[in-house]
C-alpha cells in the first residue's frame, strides 16, 4: 500500500494543513457566535463538520451573514 503522505509532496501537505486550520476556524467561529436562530447554529455546525473545507467556504460566504 502506498503511503499517501509521502506521495503528496510539500504543496499537498501545506494545502491539507491549511484546509484543516480553515475548517477548525470555521467550527470555532460557529461555536462562539450568536445566531438569530439557534437552529441555524446547529445546521451550520453540521454543514461545516460533514462537508469539511467546502462547508467552511459556504459558511464564510453565506453563514456569517446570519449571525446576530
Phi, psi and omega in degrees: 000135182277132179286121185297319186291328180283338181266352182285327184084173183294315181298319178297319179294318179297317179295321180294316179293319179297319180292326177293318179295317178299317178297314179296320178297317180298316178297316179298317180296321178296315183295324183272350185266155173260131178254160178300326180227134182294337177292324178300321179298314179296317180298314180293325175300315181292319180298311182292320182296315186272334181260002174053236187294323178296319177296323178294320176297317177301317180298317182297317184274335184241310189291327182294337178285345184268001180284152181270000000 
